Amino acid sequence: MKYQICISGAASGDTVTASHQLAYDLGKAVAEARKSLLTGATTGLPHYAAMGFASVKDAAGVSVGFSPASSFREHVGVYKLPTKEFDYINFTGLEYVGRDVYLVRSSDAVITVGGRMGSLHEFATALESRKVCAVLLGSGGTADYIPTLLEKIEAPGAKDVIYDTNPKRLIAKVLKALDEKYEDFEHDGTDKYLEGHYERRG
């Protein structure tokens, strides 16, 4: 399965300084697993994840950035966001809050590293959307508050959130969870769809 893995984290602040290598290693692990990386096309930890992904030259997946801007010009000129590491940028035009929802809903799994309020918004959206959710513990910020938060506040799928302190190990756990979630999918269904489609038209 060509899973789309979202890495969510702070665009700036203390966790970027402390955990940029962890985010880089997460992105690299996604590429080495031959999956696709989705981020908010922003600075900070998501950008480090995109750089880690780009460091794997034979990556089978793609790196897609979901921009809050409505165009390349706005992305660079107004939001002042990076472009180099992405294979494709989706210019959502939804600003940050709307972009977050679109990004999460387009992902198969969402991994939180470090983070501030925006990362908490993405994590909550992922839980409510029944996505596979994972947290890199020890990366600071939102990531390290999530276990306590879920002890205090009832949330859908809280017991299924995946935790680890090692980026590569966390990615492996996420992929295992996704394989279990989609174990009834043998292929993408295209052949069956086309067969039925042409039978109906014939």
Secondary structure, 3 states (H helix, E strand, C coil): CCCEEEEEECCCCHHHHHHHHHHHHHHHHHHHCCCEEEECCCCCHHHHHHHHHHCCCCCCCCEEEEECCCCHHHHHHCCCCCCCCCCEEEECCCHHHHHHHHHHHCCCEEEEECCCHHHHHHHHHHHHCCCEEEEECCCCHHHHHHHHHHHHCCCCCHHHCEEECCHHHHHHHHHHHHHHHCCCCCCCCHHHHHHHHHHHHC
